[in-house]
Structure formats: structure tokens, C-alpha cells
Amino acid sequence: MKALRFGRHAALAVIAAGALALTACGSDNATGTTPAGDASGSGPSVSGTLTGIGASSTGAAMDAWKAGFASANSGATVQYSPDGSGAGRKAIIDGSAQFAGSDAYLKDEELEASKAQCGPDGAINIPVYISPIAVAFNLPDVKELNLDAPTIAKIFRGEIAKWNDPAIAGLNDGVTLPDLAVTPVNRSDDSGTTSNFTDYLAAAAPEVWTDKAAGVWPASLQGENAKGTSGVVKTVTDTPGAVTYADDSAVSGSLGTAQVKVGEEFVAISAESAAKAVEAGAPVEGRATNDVAIKLDRTTTAQGAYPIVLVSYHVVCSTYDSQETVHLVKAFESYVVSDAGQQAAADSAKSAPLSSSLAERAQAAVDSVKLKS
């Protein structure tokens, strides 16, 4: 497969352009909100209500997108229920939502099932949000740990019982680790964050993580669980010794986070290191031209890449029954992938803006949405 090479050279330009676009955005100049999907801001605003269901990890970004879109389109409203990625994909397939937020692209069988609602080409995956998944823990006086994939896998499988276990201590010379029980906390709902996290473990530590990557946590594993990103973060915050996986934007300042071993170095979590991991990805094979699903390389050794990363998608139909819905979908998604929309997400959620090449592909996908014939 050919690598995507989503370079970061344009990131500063994207940020600067986004800031200018936000400044210029007003009620009669809708940035990225024309019915034709034009992100230039030269077209008229739209009206109506657009309904989405899906990932909770993008909550901060979604709040920013809804506010920015509404400010440019006084007659338009976006409703979004953060019920989890699995719920979102089900909703776009059964027609109960007009778009889905998902931290995992549609599986082949889901794509096939979507054709009943979305027409012969089914639904398409549009990347809108890049963010690292933190391994976040609650340890007194410890804010940073070095961890490798096998050790992370053992922690979440319950094979490491105490934080001062030799496996952890051996990676953290000079750190005083407490004699405290490890309490792993997983998502109880069908989650794209879980899918990405277990995909990393299955690829990077296959000798320990013997389960397949999945959006539902393995039922055989013991531990605490909670619903949604906010649920697991709150549980860990309230529980000394607890550890979870969650979108970095949702991790409170009171929790510590792990640096992850990549090659011979330990890489700190950041938007930039997440973006470098996405650079190593490749297009998912067998998808339509306007489907921008990305296969991530969880075992990359690229310098400075943080491999526990999620690319969150807005899953939309390739065709809709209503022209109003077509206008709304194209207008909202054009704003989301625009410089202004990406900067709004970065400001609110610490996400990495889409690179210029990936943003162009995302916009082309948005532009392809049309009325059913």
C-alpha cells in the first residue's frame, strides 16, 4: 500500500489561515457553509436542523464546530448525541441520524449495510479530527511514566497488579512508584476509542494482547468500566491507582500520562506526535474514490510518532432523499474540514489540524454528496 504522507509542513499556514477565517466569519459570510459545499465562504448561509450521533471523544471539538457553524448560519442547528462510535455507525446505517461521528471507519459489512439508506455507493468516511489517545493514570506525585506496548497490554489485561511492579519500574529509573493496586478502567460502550486502543495493542504487543481489535472491550477481562470518555476519566480521577485510555483532550490536569516507546525512544503525547503517526498511514484498500478511510501503522518506528492515535470520521451518506439535507451536510462538513473549523477544534480539543493534502481529500469527499436520483 502506498503511504499517505500527510505532511505537517502546512500546519502553521493552516492555523494562521484558520484564525483569519474565524475573524472574518459573520452572520452573512458563512465560512465553508454554501449549499455547494464551497469552503471559501462566498456563498449564502443555510438553514434547518442536522442530526448526528456518535463518538464522545470529539465532544470539545463538536461543541466548537456547532457554535462556529451556527454563528455563520443563524437559521441552522446541529444536534449531536455523544452515544459512542458504534451507536453512530448504527444510526447512519438505519437512517436515524444524518451523519455519524466515529473513531473507527466503517467496516466492510457496515459499508454494505449502509447502501439501503445511502444509495448504491453507501456511506463515506470523512476524516475530521486527529488526536492521540492517552494512557492516563491516577498516581500520587507521578505525572509521567515511560511505558512500552507489552507493559501497557499487561496492565490492561490485569497481569500487573501493583504500580511498583518490576516491569514498570524497569522502564522508569529514578521514579518512585507506589505500592498501590493497579485498577484498569475500560469503556463499557461500543467505542471507537476502544477499537483504536485495542488495535494498537494487538499490533504492537501480539504476544500479550491475544484478543482481536474491537470496539467492545473483551468480556473475559476483569476491571472497572464506565460509559463514554467522560465516564472513564471521572472514574480514574476518583480512584487512586486507576488507569484508562481516553482522548487526550478529555484528560484532566490532575492525571498523569504515559510516554510510549516507539523504536528506541519514548514519545510524549501531543497533537504533533499524533499527526506524525497519521503520516505513516495508508488508504484503506477497496474503498470508493471519495472514501477517505485511513489504515494506521501501529508499529511505526518513525521518529517522534505517537502510535496510539485516533482519526475520527464524520460518516455521511453519499446520497440523501432531501435537497435540504444535502445542503446542510455539505455546508457543515465543509466548515468542519476548513482551516477555520480545524483551528476551532485545535483550540478547544488540542487536536492536530488536518494537513493540507488530507483536508483537500476530505473536501472532495464532501463535495461528492448529492441528491438521490
C-alpha angles and dihedrals in degrees: 000000000000115000116243095223095201094186125207096216091103097047096099091047090049091051094048093046090047092054091051092047092051090051091051095045115110142155092274098037107058110194108221093349108111119128089243091058093250110162094197094090093234098118136076125279123256134227139208137067125294118197125207136174128189151069120041092198091078094052097120093045092046091052089053093047093049092050095046093047093047092049090057094042112040093185096049130086131185116205116196129180113197096214096141136276095276092053089049095052090048090051095054089047095050095039098244091122133036093219137011131216110216135170088204127052120242115283116234092257091049090050090053091048091051092065091080091065102023103042132251094316092051124205126330132218116232117187110227107156136036118192140152121245110231125219092218126189141179108227125150110250094353117108101160136034135177112233134171127209098261091050092048089049092051091049093054094042090055093245093123110061103179133040092230091058112141091242091063096035091053090061094046112053112186095017116121105224120197125237088242131139117255112234112189114204121200136182114270094201131069098275137184088208089058090047092053094043095049090044088058093047094047092050101038100036106025093151090062105026101058096166121094121251109271142158091235117069114245108270091215093066121090125221144091122303138192137181121259133352093288091050097057093042092052092048092052092044089054096044123067109219094023123132133188144163118247144149106284093232090066098048111108122229091247092068128079124230134210129243107221125222114243115175104320098333137075111234122209120225115259142133090256095052090048091052090052090056091052089053087066092056128103135210114272107254123243097026128129120267093256096046108100100191113153128211107213123215104229093182097053117143093197110143113259095007119138105207100194091083135135130211107204118208137201104221111207135172117260087223135021134197094231127060089209089059091048090053093047096046093048093045096048096042091046088056092046094054094039123102089256095049094047092049091050089054093046091051094049103033108024089240125153115252115241111263116249093256094048091046089053091053091047092051091049088054091051091049090055094064111108147163117281111259 
